[in-house]
Amino acid sequence: MLEVLSSTRTREREWILIKLMEISDLPTLPSVFLNIIKLMRDPDTPMIEIAKAIEADPALSMKILRLINSSFYGLAKSVKSVQQAIVMLGANTVKNIVISASLIKALEANEKTCSFDREALWQHSIGCGLIAHHLGNRIEFAHTEERFTAGILHDVGKIILDIYFHSELRTVLKQIQQKNVPFYKAEREILGIDHGEIGAYVAETWLLPDELVEVIAKHHDYDDDHEHADLIALIQFSDMLVRKYQVGSGGNDLVPELDPLIWQRLNLDEDSLAGMEEELKIEASKVLGPIVEMRK
């Protein structure tokens, strides 16, 4: 019986991988996104150059201006220029907005088939990115540039599954509901593959850095000897926290038990986490205002 199940999963996995490679309309990241991220990686890039790059995408410019003028920031005076918005928001916030808006634009072009609440998933993903960035600062962790991006991208495979493997995902969701098992375990049991591997494939087509591809692929499989174990540990920890704080939804409400090696890698324990939980909750809650603006 086990051999039959294994054979079925193998065939299903091979079918999914073949179909992925055959898909001609996989979502693509806008070129303006890649250009802006490249500019912002250089701390010496003048603000005016970043503003010009953002203004090349009128929709993105509008999102940034709408966000800074929203009640979320509560400014007394309206901001009318992208350059002024960048100065007031700060480089990191602007970069996070660019990443969020670009990914939402790329991945929500096809929303006619939704097996789960997309907005809740975006809240979960952006919350994970915000916590990863803030927690990384608190524990003086490296990978400053990649934290937020890795957090928001870690579950990208779920959206790809929903768009291109809708009926298969419905079966997975039914299994999750019936057996109360983690998302990735239900995927592996039914499909022989999970959203991490699928998301990593798409990230490769986007020509994202190997580090991000690996984090997406391995965010449910921690290996202390992995080349990128630091960032993988941070994203797994942040994913656990955003579930614990109930920010959005990653597809189910289970809060995962983390490998003790992850706590060690991050030099954290229950006491040190308790000492910063309030500020982490506040950081995670910031997603609720911007996500509304990002999806307009």
C-alpha positions as CSV (number, residue, x, y, z in Angstrom):
1,M,0.0,0.0,0.0
2,L,2.8,2.4,0.9
3,E,4.5,1.6,-2.4
4,V,1.3,2.4,-4.3
5,L,1.0,5.8,-2.5
6,S,4.6,6.6,-3.1
7,S,4.2,5.8,-6.8
8,T,1.1,8.0,-7.1
9,R,2.8,10.9,-5.4
10,T,5.8,10.6,-7.7
11,R,3.6,10.6,-10.8
12,E,1.7,13.6,-9.5
13,R,4.9,15.5,-8.7
14,E,6.3,14.8,-12.1
15,W,3.1,15.9,-13.8
16,I,3.1,19.2,-11.8
17,L,6.8,19.9,-12.6
18,I,6.2,19.2,-16.3
19,K,3.1,21.4,-16.5
20,L,5.0,24.2,-14.7
21,M,7.7,24.2,-17.3
22,E,5.1,24.2,-20.1
23,I,3.1,27.2,-18.7
24,S,3.6,30.1,-21.1
25,D,2.0,32.8,-19.1
26,L,3.7,32.5,-15.7
27,P,3.5,35.8,-13.8
28,T,6.4,38.1,-14.5
29,L,7.8,40.9,-12.4
30,P,7.6,44.4,-13.9
31,S,11.0,45.7,-15.2
32,V,10.5,48.9,-13.1
33,F,10.6,46.7,-10.0
34,L,14.0,45.2,-10.9
35,N,15.4,48.6,-11.8
36,I,14.2,50.2,-8.5
37,I,15.5,47.4,-6.4
38,K,18.9,47.6,-8.2
39,L,19.1,51.4,-7.5
40,M,18.1,51.1,-3.9
41,R,20.8,48.5,-3.2
42,D,23.3,51.3,-3.7
43,P,23.2,53.6,-0.7
44,D,24.8,56.3,-2.8
45,T,22.0,56.5,-5.4
46,P,20.4,60.0,-5.2
47,M,16.8,60.1,-4.1
48,I,15.9,61.9,-7.3
49,E,17.1,58.9,-9.4
50,I,14.9,56.5,-7.3
51,A,12.0,58.9,-7.7
52,K,12.4,59.0,-11.5
53,A,12.5,55.2,-11.6
54,I,9.3,54.9,-9.5
55,E,7.6,57.6,-11.6
56,A,8.2,55.5,-14.7
57,D,5.3,53.4,-13.3
58,P,2.4,55.7,-12.8
59,A,0.3,53.1,-11.0
60,L,3.1,52.5,-8.5
61,S,3.6,56.2,-8.0
62,M,0.0,56.6,-7.2
63,K,0.1,53.8,-4.7
64,I,3.0,55.4,-2.8
65,L,1.3,58.8,-2.8
66,R,-2.0,57.3,-1.8
67,L,-0.3,55.4,1.0
68,I,1.6,58.3,2.5
69,N,-1.5,60.5,2.4
70,S,-3.8,57.8,3.9
71,S,-5.0,57.8,7.5
72,F,-2.4,55.2,8.3
73,Y,0.3,58.0,8.5
74,G,-2.0,60.7,9.6
75,L,0.0,63.6,8.1
76,A,-1.4,67.1,8.6
77,K,-0.3,68.2,5.1
78,S,-0.8,66.4,1.8
79,V,2.3,65.0,0.0
80,K,2.3,65.7,-3.7
81,S,5.7,64.4,-5.0
82,V,7.2,60.9,-5.1
83,Q,10.6,62.3,-4.1
84,Q,9.1,64.0,-1.0
85,A,7.2,60.8,-0.2
86,I,10.5,58.8,-0.4
87,V,12.2,61.2,2.0
88,M,9.4,61.1,4.5
89,L,8.8,57.4,4.3
90,G,12.4,56.3,4.3
91,A,14.2,54.1,1.9
92,N,13.3,50.8,3.6
93,T,9.6,51.6,3.7
94,V,9.6,52.7,0.0
95,K,11.4,49.5,-1.0
96,N,8.9,47.4,0.9
97,I,6.1,49.2,-0.8
98,V,7.7,48.6,-4.2
99,I,8.2,44.9,-3.5
100,S,4.7,44.5,-2.2
101,A,2.9,46.4,-5.0
102,S,5.0,44.7,-7.7
103,L,4.3,41.2,-6.4
104,I,0.6,41.8,-5.9
105,K,0.4,43.2,-9.4
106,A,2.2,40.3,-10.9
107,L,0.3,37.6,-8.9
108,E,-3.2,39.0,-8.9
109,A,-3.7,39.4,-12.6
110,N,-5.7,36.2,-12.5
111,E,-8.1,36.2,-9.6
112,K,-11.1,34.4,-11.2
113,T,-10.2,31.2,-9.4
114,C,-9.5,31.7,-5.7
115,S,-9.5,28.8,-3.4
116,F,-8.6,30.9,-0.3
117,D,-8.7,34.4,0.9
118,R,-5.9,36.2,-1.1
119,E,-6.0,39.3,1.0
120,A,-5.5,37.2,4.2
121,L,-2.6,35.5,2.5
122,W,-1.0,38.9,1.5
123,Q,-1.5,40.1,5.1
124,H,0.3,36.9,6.3
125,S,3.1,37.3,3.8
126,I,3.7,41.0,4.3
127,G,3.4,40.5,8.1
128,C,6.1,37.8,7.9
129,G,8.3,40.3,6.0
130,L,7.8,43.1,8.5
131,I,8.6,40.8,11.4
132,A,11.6,39.3,9.7
133,H,13.0,42.8,9.1
134,H,12.3,44.1,12.6
135,L,13.4,41.0,14.4
136,G,16.5,40.9,12.3
137,N,17.4,44.4,13.5
138,R,16.7,43.5,17.1
139,I,19.0,40.5,17.1
140,E,21.6,42.3,14.9
141,F,21.1,39.8,12.2
142,A,22.7,40.1,8.7
143,H,20.8,39.8,5.4
144,T,19.3,43.3,5.8
145,E,18.4,43.6,2.1
146,E,16.7,40.2,1.8
147,R,14.7,39.9,5.0
148,F,11.5,41.6,3.9
149,T,11.6,40.2,0.4
150,A,12.1,36.7,1.7
151,G,9.2,37.1,4.1
152,I,6.7,38.3,1.5
153,L,7.8,35.7,-1.0
154,H,7.9,32.6,1.1
155,D,4.3,31.5,0.3
156,V,4.3,32.6,-3.4
157,G,3.9,29.0,-4.4
158,K,0.4,28.9,-2.9
159,I,-0.8,31.5,-5.4
160,I,0.8,29.7,-8.3
161,L,-0.9,26.5,-7.2
162,D,-4.2,28.3,-7.0
163,I,-3.9,29.8,-10.5
164,Y,-2.6,26.8,-12.4
165,F,-3.4,23.8,-10.3
166,H,-6.8,24.9,-8.9
167,S,-8.5,21.5,-8.5
168,E,-5.4,19.9,-7.0
169,L,-5.2,22.7,-4.4
170,R,-8.9,22.3,-3.6
171,T,-8.1,18.7,-2.7
172,V,-5.2,19.8,-0.5
173,L,-7.4,22.3,1.3
174,K,-10.0,19.6,1.9
175,Q,-7.3,17.4,3.4
176,I,-6.1,20.3,5.7
177,Q,-9.6,20.9,6.9
178,Q,-10.4,17.2,7.5
179,K,-7.1,16.2,9.2
180,N,-6.0,19.6,10.6
181,V,-2.4,19.1,9.2
182,P,0.0,21.8,8.1
183,F,-0.4,23.1,4.5
184,Y,2.9,21.7,3.3
185,K,2.3,18.2,4.7
186,A,-1.0,17.9,3.0
187,E,0.6,19.0,-0.3
188,R,3.4,16.5,0.0
189,E,0.9,13.7,0.9
190,I,-1.4,14.4,-2.0
191,L,0.9,16.0,-4.7
192,G,4.3,14.8,-3.8
193,I,5.5,18.4,-3.9
194,D,4.8,21.5,-1.9
195,H,4.4,25.3,-2.4
196,G,8.0,25.9,-1.4
197,E,9.4,24.0,-4.3
198,I,6.8,25.4,-6.7
199,G,7.5,29.0,-5.5
200,A,11.2,28.5,-5.8
201,Y,10.8,27.4,-9.5
202,V,8.9,30.7,-10.2
203,A,11.5,32.7,-8.3
204,E,14.1,31.2,-10.6
205,T,12.2,32.3,-13.6
206,W,12.2,35.8,-12.1
207,L,16.0,35.6,-11.9
208,L,15.9,36.3,-8.2
209,P,19.1,35.7,-6.2
210,D,19.9,32.1,-5.2
211,E,19.5,33.0,-1.6
212,L,15.9,34.0,-2.0
213,V,15.2,30.9,-4.2
214,E,16.6,28.7,-1.5
215,V,14.6,30.3,1.3
216,I,11.4,29.9,-0.6
217,A,12.2,26.3,-1.3
218,K,13.3,25.4,2.2
219,H,11.1,27.5,4.5
220,H,9.5,24.3,5.9
221,D,12.7,22.3,6.0
222,Y,15.4,23.6,8.3
223,D,19.0,22.3,7.8
224,D,21.5,23.9,10.1
225,D,24.3,23.1,7.6
226,H,22.6,24.8,4.7
227,E,24.5,27.6,3.0
228,H,21.6,30.0,3.8
229,A,20.6,28.6,7.1
230,D,20.6,32.0,8.8
231,L,17.9,33.5,6.5
232,I,15.9,30.3,6.4
233,A,15.8,30.2,10.2
234,L,14.7,33.9,10.4
235,I,11.8,33.3,7.9
236,Q,10.7,30.1,9.6
237,F,10.7,32.0,13.0
238,S,8.9,35.0,11.5
239,D,6.3,32.7,9.8
240,M,5.6,31.1,13.2
241,L,5.2,34.5,14.9
242,V,2.8,35.9,12.3
243,R,0.7,32.8,12.7
244,K,0.9,33.1,16.5
245,Y,-0.2,36.8,16.3
246,Q,-3.0,35.8,13.8
247,V,-2.0,38.4,11.1
248,G,-3.8,37.3,8.0
249,S,-3.8,33.6,7.1
250,G,-1.3,31.3,5.5
251,G,-4.0,28.8,4.6
252,N,-4.7,27.4,8.0
253,D,-4.4,28.5,11.7
254,L,-1.8,26.0,12.9
255,V,1.2,27.5,14.7
256,P,4.2,25.3,13.9
257,E,6.6,23.8,16.4
258,L,10.1,25.0,15.4
259,D,13.3,23.0,15.3
260,P,15.3,23.9,18.5
261,L,18.2,24.5,16.2
262,I,16.3,27.5,14.7
263,W,16.1,29.1,18.2
264,Q,19.9,28.5,18.6
265,R,20.7,29.8,15.2
266,L,18.9,33.1,16.0
267,N,20.3,33.2,19.6
268,L,16.7,33.4,21.0
269,D,14.8,31.7,23.8
270,E,11.4,32.0,25.3
271,D,12.5,34.7,27.7
272,S,14.2,36.9,25.1
273,L,11.2,36.5,22.8
274,A,8.8,37.5,25.5
275,G,10.8,40.7,26.1
276,M,10.2,41.9,22.5
277,E,6.7,40.4,21.8
278,E,4.8,43.6,22.2
279,E,6.9,45.5,19.7
280,L,6.8,42.6,17.3
281,K,3.0,42.5,17.5
282,I,2.9,46.2,16.7
283,E,5.2,45.8,13.8
284,A,3.1,42.9,12.4
285,S,-0.1,45.0,12.8
286,K,1.3,47.6,10.4
287,V,0.4,45.4,7.5
288,L,-3.4,46.1,7.9
289,G,-3.3,49.7,6.7
290,P,-0.8,49.4,3.7
291,I,-2.3,46.2,2.4
292,V,-5.6,48.0,1.6
293,E,-3.7,50.7,-0.3
294,M,-1.5,48.1,-2.1
295,R,-4.5,46.3,-3.6
296,K,-6.3,49.4,-4.9
